[in-house]
Every structure is written in C-alpha cells, then in structure tokens.
Amino acid sequence: MADEVRLLAFAGARDVVGAGELSIALARPESARAFLDRLVERFPGLSRHRGSLRLAVNGTYALWDEEVRPGDEVALIPPVAGG
C-alpha cells in the first residue's frame, strides 16, 4: 500500500466513484490539483462537482499546490450545508 493513496469519497462524489473508499495508485508525489485532475479523468462524472470539491489530505484541507504522497489518505469533500 506504500504506492497507493486511500481515497475517501462523500455524498455526490461517492455516488460518482461508486464507493466510499478506494485505493488509488500513486507512484510519486503530485499536487492536489494534479491528483484531482487524475481522478476526474478516471471518473468523468466528477467534473460536474469539480468547482465545489475540496481535498483533505490526512485530515487537513489541502491547498491546490500542496503535495499528495503515496501512503496519504485523501478525502473528496463536497460543499457542506447546514441548518
């Protein structure tokens, strides 16, 4: 699992990827933006959520230029509404 990322998907993102948790191969670090680009390529339905998705890496919201590394846990976080 050292060359994989544990992907957690919630709400609409989970519906698109078809599971709440997946392993995604990642041989070397890449930016959060590049990682999301790769996810959208693999799961084209994510493109409709792209503008509102955030990534959390190891439990912390990531900036788009921050690195995702093999062994990390990445969560696809949709917009949150409360009431």
C-alpha positions as a LaTeX table, in Angstrom:
\begin{tabular}{lrrr}
\hline
Residue & $x$ (\AA) & $y$ (\AA) & $z$ (\AA) \\
\hline
Met1 & 0.00 & 0.00 & 0.00 \\
Ala2 & 3.05 & 2.27 & 0.06 \\
Asp3 & 2.46 & 3.22 & $-3.58$ \\
Glu4 & $-1.24$ & 3.94 & $-3.11$ \\
Val5 & $-3.46$ & 6.65 & $-1.70$ \\
Arg6 & $-6.51$ & 5.79 & 0.36 \\
Leu7 & $-9.34$ & 7.79 & $-1.21$ \\
Leu8 & $-12.45$ & 8.60 & 0.81 \\
Ala9 & $-15.45$ & 9.94 & $-1.11$ \\
Phe10 & $-18.58$ & 11.51 & 0.35 \\
Ala11 & $-22.08$ & 12.42 & $-0.89$ \\
Gly12 & $-22.20$ & 13.08 & $-4.66$ \\
Ala13 & $-18.53$ & 12.18 & $-5.10$ \\
Arg14 & $-19.18$ & 8.79 & $-3.52$ \\
Asp15 & $-22.06$ & 8.24 & $-5.93$ \\
Val16 & $-19.79$ & 9.01 & $-8.89$ \\
Val17 & $-16.84$ & 6.81 & $-7.86$ \\
Gly18 & $-19.15$ & 4.03 & $-6.74$ \\
Ala19 & $-17.69$ & 3.54 & $-3.26$ \\
Gly20 & $-16.93$ & 5.41 & $-0.08$ \\
Glu21 & $-13.35$ & 4.18 & $-0.04$ \\
Leu22 & $-10.90$ & 3.20 & $-2.79$ \\
Ser23 & $-7.18$ & 2.67 & $-3.22$ \\
Ile24 & $-5.63$ & 4.81 & $-5.96$ \\
Ala25 & $-2.16$ & 4.02 & $-7.31$ \\
Leu26 & 0.33 & 6.85 & $-6.87$ \\
Ala27 & 3.99 & 6.19 & $-7.63$ \\
Arg28 & 5.33 & 9.64 & $-6.70$ \\
Pro29 & 4.08 & 12.83 & $-5.07$ \\
Glu30 & 1.94 & 15.18 & $-7.11$ \\
Ser31 & $-0.02$ & 18.33 & $-6.37$ \\
Ala32 & $-3.54$ & 18.12 & $-5.02$ \\
Arg33 & $-4.73$ & 19.73 & $-8.26$ \\
Ala34 & $-2.94$ & 17.11 & $-10.40$ \\
Phe35 & $-4.38$ & 14.36 & $-8.22$ \\
Leu36 & $-7.90$ & 15.74 & $-8.66$ \\
Asp37 & $-7.28$ & 16.04 & $-12.42$ \\
Arg38 & $-6.38$ & 12.35 & $-12.46$ \\
Leu39 & $-9.50$ & 11.46 & $-10.50$ \\
Val40 & $-11.70$ & 13.43 & $-12.93$ \\
Glu41 & $-10.04$ & 11.62 & $-15.83$ \\
Arg42 & $-10.73$ & 8.24 & $-14.20$ \\
Phe43 & $-14.23$ & 9.22 & $-13.02$ \\
Pro44 & $-15.57$ & 11.74 & $-15.58$ \\
Gly45 & $-18.74$ & 12.29 & $-13.56$ \\
Leu46 & $-16.64$ & 14.18 & $-11.00$ \\
Ser47 & $-16.25$ & 17.02 & $-13.49$ \\
Arg48 & $-19.70$ & 18.36 & $-12.58$ \\
His49 & $-18.56$ & 18.61 & $-8.92$ \\
Arg50 & $-15.07$ & 19.90 & $-9.69$ \\
Gly51 & $-15.73$ & 23.56 & $-8.89$ \\
Ser52 & $-17.07$ & 22.77 & $-5.45$ \\
Leu53 & $-14.94$ & 19.83 & $-4.30$ \\
Arg54 & $-12.21$ & 20.27 & $-1.72$ \\
Leu55 & $-9.49$ & 17.78 & $-0.91$ \\
Ala56 & $-8.40$ & 16.94 & 2.59 \\
Val57 & $-5.04$ & 15.23 & 2.89 \\
Asn58 & $-4.50$ & 13.28 & 6.09 \\
Gly59 & $-7.40$ & 15.09 & 7.74 \\
Thr60 & $-6.45$ & 18.65 & 6.77 \\
Tyr61 & $-7.88$ & 20.71 & 3.91 \\
Ala62 & $-5.21$ & 20.96 & 1.22 \\
Leu63 & $-4.27$ & 23.91 & $-0.95$ \\
Trp64 & $-4.16$ & 23.01 & $-4.64$ \\
Asp65 & $-0.36$ & 23.22 & $-4.84$ \\
Glu66 & 0.21 & 21.01 & $-1.77$ \\
Glu67 & 1.53 & 17.53 & $-2.40$ \\
Val68 & $-0.33$ & 14.27 & $-2.20$ \\
Arg69 & 2.13 & 11.48 & $-1.44$ \\
Pro70 & 1.95 & 7.71 & $-1.64$ \\
Gly71 & 0.55 & 6.43 & 1.65 \\
Asp72 & $-1.63$ & 9.52 & 2.24 \\
Glu73 & $-5.35$ & 9.48 & 2.91 \\
Val74 & $-7.24$ & 11.87 & 0.64 \\
Ala75 & $-10.88$ & 12.77 & 1.18 \\
Leu76 & $-13.09$ & 14.30 & $-1.51$ \\
Ile77 & $-15.14$ & 16.83 & 0.43 \\
Pro78 & $-18.31$ & 18.19 & $-1.22$ \\
Pro79 & $-19.83$ & 21.50 & $-0.15$ \\
Val80 & $-21.40$ & 21.31 & 3.27 \\
Ala81 & $-24.77$ & 22.84 & 4.01 \\
Gly82 & $-26.11$ & 23.19 & 7.48 \\
Gly83 & $-29.24$ & 24.28 & 9.12 \\
\hline
\end{tabular}
